[in-house]
Amino acid sequence: MSPVDSLPRSQTSLKIAVMGSGSWGTTFAKVLGDAAGTSEEQRDVVLWARRSEVAEEINREHRNHRYLQDTVLPGAVRATDRVEDALSDADVVVLAVPAQSLREQLRVWKDFVSPTALVVSLMKGLERGTDERMSQVIAQEWEADEDRILVLSGPNLALEIAREEPTASVVACSDEQAAHYVAELCTAPYFRPYTSSDVVGVEIGGIVKNVIALAVGICEGRAMGDNTKASVITRGLAETTRLAIALGGEAHTLAGLAGLGDLVATCASSLSRNHTAGKLLGQGLTLPEVVERMTQTAEGVKSAEAVQELAARNGVEMPITAAVVAVLDGRLAVDELGPLLLNRSLKSEDGY
């Protein structure tokens, strides 16, 4: 039986809790609210905000100025700073918090979550210390079966989606019915989700692309040309694919929206936090200076070392990731990154 069959919901009412009111969490709440207009059911989208003033602004003005400027949120979206209000009786729980704080948050929230709720991860990070994907952390802390845990990933730059620019994404779950159910929930006029059963591939694509985007940003900050950036993107996709396959993912996933699509968007856009952080590093700022200047978390900075450790443990060669980690650790100067990658031994491009 699919976990969708056991959801304790009526045919006319649905509660969705979105935990995290940053740019992506707020944007996805908007997507869910706009998607409600195409559904026959009544939908209550509750956005949890850590700060009470953010929740008050959303409820009063239907805006989250800090992250989405003047974007107006739909009427189906309301906000609260009380965890219990958001999670109690929620049929679907969407997680959109920084990856490195997830485990701690899950422990605090556990007692408020229905054991039959579907859990959707929007996060693209690898936990430091354990090198685990977010779906694995969720399964451990909430003792959830894998068929109740879904991952949403793809070329999803929050501000573009908030402006209702056409976007596609991927919903992955081991249970096909659950994946289709959540895909239907977030199908809005400007947001088109596809489905996949390859949770590993979808997650790894979203994780490693942040590290590759740091490398591309560094190249741009050093005023390197498009040839250089295209080379890093292409070889970055190759090493991402190698890691995904080693962990049980599928190569074709990395050629799709959650792999190539997300990689291109993150490496090419000024809206990308990881691209921006890399560019600042390339321009000569220290890592503490970059972190101080950034208003949102660049997950690649936090996850790069965990990615390298995971690759080493599985015998996967990831030279771009290794070079980025060396830059972040201060062992490699930014102007040495390009030459280091080009000085590697010659090899065939066949395969991955």
Secondary structure, DSSP 8 states (H G I E B T S, - for coil): --GGGG----SSEEEEEEE--SHHHHHHHHHHHHHGGGSSSEEEEEEE-SSHHHHHHHHHHS--HHHHTT----TTEEEES-HHHHHTT-SEEEE-S-GGGHHHHHHHHGGGS-TT-EEEE----B-TTT--BHHHHHHHHHT--GGGEEEEESS--HHHHHTT--EEEEEE-SSHHHHHHHHHHT-BTTEEEEEES-HHHHHHHHHHHHHHHHHHHHHHHTT--HHHHHHHHHHHHHHHHHHHHHTT--HHHHTSIIIIIHHHHHHH-TT-HHHHHHHHHHTT--HHHHHHH-SS--HHHHHHHHHHHHHHHTT---HHHHHHHHHHHTSS-GGGHHHHHHTS-----S--
